[in-house]
Amino acid sequence: MAMRENVVLFLALWIVLSALLSPSTEIFLTVALIGILITLEIGEFYLPRDVKDSLKFSAYLLLLAFAFIVARKVYEVIK
């Protein structure tokens, strides 16, 4: 199996396991973000440019969601 296939398989397993084991959507989104960032770091040399671009776009969207989650939690603590 090629390294590119291993990297994609890792990300797929990561997302499926995090979806099954996460008790809330917030935790799932955070763990999915971590998985995508790990995949981008490891697969930098093995993934084609279009796959890396789509993973980066997904990472940016999840970073935005993460910032929203953190802001909401900070607001709950301050309130």
N, C-alpha and C positions, 0 to 999 in steps of 0.2 A: 504494500500500500504506500502511496506517495505521501510525503510530508504534508502536502496541502490537504489531502484527504484526512489525515490525522488531526490537523488543526480544526477543520470544519467539524469533524466527529466530536472533538473535545467540546467545542462550543455548543453543539446540539445536545450532548449529554448534560452539560452544565445547565442549560436552560430548562431541559425537561426535569432534571432532579431538583432544581431550585423551585420550579413551579409546583412540584409534588410535595416538597418539604417545607415550603414557606407558609407560615401561618397567616400572613397578611400581604396585601398588594404592595405596600410600602417596602417590606423586606424583600419581596420578589424583585421589584424594580432595582433596588440597591444591589442585590446579588447578581442580577443580570448585567448591570453596569460593570461590576467587577469582572465578570466572565468575559465581556466584550473587550474590556481594557487588557486583560491577560492575553486574549486571543490576538489582539492587535500587536502587542509587544512581542509575543512569541512568533507569530506568523508574518512578521514584517518582511522577511526575505522570501517567504514561500508562497504568499498569497498574491494573486494578480491584482493589478491596480484598481480595477472596478470593484472587486470584493472588498479591498481595503477602504475604498471611498464610501461604500455603502455601510460598512461597519463603523466608520468614523461618523457618518451621519446619524446612525443609531446611537452611538455613544453620546453625541451632542444632545440628542433628544432626551436620553436617559439622564444626562447631567442636568438638563433643565428641570426634569421631573424631580431629581434628587434635591436640587436647590429649592424647589417648591415645598418638598417634604420637610426639609430642614427649617425653612422659614415658618412653616405651619407649626412645627414642634417648638420652635423658639417662641412663637406667639402664645402657644399654650402654656409654656413655662412662665412667661412674663405676665400673662393674664391671671 
